[in-house]
Amino acid sequence: MTDEVERLRVELGERSYDILVGPRLIESAAREIEPLLRRRQVVVVSDETVARHCLPALRGSLSGAGIAHHTVLLPPGEETKDLDHFGRLAEEILAFGIERGTMLVALGGGVVGDVTGFAAATLLRGIDFVQIPTTLLAQVDSSVGGKTGINTRIGKNLIGAFYQPRLVLADTTVLTNLPRRELLAGYAEIVKYGLIRDERFFTWLEAEGDAVCELAPAPLRRAVMTSCAMKAGIVASDEREEGDRALLNFGHTFGHALETETGFSSQLLHGEAVGLGMVLAFDFAARLDLVTVEEAHRVRRHLDKMGLPTRLSTIGLGGIPADRILAHMGKDKKVRNGRIGLILPLRIGEAFVMKDAPLDNLRDFLSGVA
Ligand SMILES: NC(=O)c1ccc[n+]([C@@H]2O[C@H](COP(=O)([O-])OP(=O)(O)OC[C@H]3O[C@@H](n4cnc5c(N)ncnc54)[C@H](O)[C@@H]3O)[C@@H](O)[C@H]2O)c1
């Protein structure tokens, strides 16, 4: 391991695991995976796009260490997270003759990570898996914390399991292949950590955000490490989202409503929706006098400067009726007994769960957003 690689532990008792962040980790992946193997058999799951960029290096590393491996490739995109694809994936993996000691490796973005993690949680009643996240979003968010799952026609991520990986390898080199828009979508999740927990980190991002998104090695590594450390800390204290972990959904209830409206299509990426959701949460909190208008402007200004959408009109949703957004928000998992729970800021660096948001104020606010 070079000094450019940093290691972080997610403390979950016997389910604890390491996250490694740094360049060229895929090339030497076998070195980290090998000590975890109970059987020298690995099944790599990836998508076709990621495979083109990253699979040869991973296979080279596994072969070099004499570890038998098979590969299953999925089509890229959110559609891959449905029941049909999951069924086929599960049977393809089983057909390799896997045993309880076989290791799955998820090589890809959040889609591959979620679906592979769910396969690991369920095949043979649970086998080990390693996450090798290849999008910025997956490196700072979805690969850490053990939420796995697939979508249904009724809604997203409604079938799933809490199931922790044995290791996360966040290879920052692979991000050079990622389209800028995908990179920025992941950056929005990085900003989220500053907004909910750490004003100093947000202030640092205001200065260094460009360097992070230009993939300058040191700022990029710091941004990914800080995000993972914050998520790891929250997950360690509340693995099954009974308390503080809900704060990680900051921006998600508004964002999810916008994703529903755009049909979870490429019109609005998940991270973009979260970015817009955070802007709306700050604006609404300013309306409720929880934060100052200046703080809300500061958040919007930063996301704007980075090139993320911060207005509904930019994503073709200007003039959308408030009741439509509210109806979508009402279908979010964070809604209990017809009441809308919202994660709102108290200042930059601190957020809380408002269990019963004032609906009239919310409707009034939403009817004025552009
Ligand atoms: N489990 C969790 O805690 C959690 C948290 C947040 C999001 N998610 C889930 O994550 C998913 C979104 O993840 P995502 O944004 O990574 O999307 P994704 O996995 O669809 O990846 C986005 C696109 O980038 C491509 N790609 C991936 N890595 C690449 C690389 N290095 N170079 C070039 N192209 C690359 C993929 O092929 C895909 O087309 C959603 O399904 C969401 O529900 C899960």
The ligand as a Gaussian input file, in Angstrom:
#p B3LYP/6-31G(d) Opt

LIG

0 1
 N      -27.072000       1.728000      -0.863000
 C      -27.042000       3.002000      -0.582000
 O      -26.814000       3.408000       0.579000
 C      -27.269000       3.994000      -1.681000
 C      -27.013000       5.359000      -1.453000
 C      -27.158000       6.237000      -2.524000
 C      -27.550000       5.767000      -3.774000
 N      -27.800000       4.447000      -3.944000
 C      -28.202000       3.919000      -5.243000
 O      -27.113000       4.130000      -6.136000
 C      -27.611000       4.191000      -7.471000
 C      -26.944000       5.325000      -8.187000
 O      -25.561000       5.086000      -8.194000
 P      -24.595000       5.788000      -9.258000
 O      -24.873000       7.226000      -9.301000
 O      -23.225000       5.321000      -8.971000
 O      -25.163000       5.224000     -10.641000
 P      -24.776000       4.009000     -11.618000
 O      -24.310000       2.837000     -10.874000
 O      -25.935000       3.855000     -12.523000
 O      -23.566000       4.628000     -12.435000
 C      -23.780000       5.749000     -13.262000
 C      -23.238000       5.520000     -14.668000
 O      -21.827000       5.645000     -14.648000
 C      -21.228000       4.514000     -15.284000
 N      -19.945000       4.338000     -14.616000
 C      -19.708000       3.831000     -13.382000
 N      -18.423000       3.935000     -13.075000
 C      -17.806000       4.493000     -14.139000
 C      -16.461000       4.874000     -14.410000
 N      -15.495000       4.748000     -13.509000
 N      -16.198000       5.427000     -15.621000
 C      -17.180000       5.628000     -16.540000
 N      -18.469000       5.312000     -16.329000
 C      -18.772000       4.743000     -15.130000
 C      -22.212000       3.389000     -15.111000
 O      -22.060000       2.412000     -16.094000
 C      -23.541000       4.130000     -15.242000
 O      -23.872000       4.280000     -16.601000
 C      -29.121000       4.327000      -7.351000
 O      -29.720000       3.097000      -7.698000
 C      -29.356000       4.635000      -5.875000
 O      -30.590000       4.130000      -5.404000
 C      -27.660000       3.552000      -2.930000

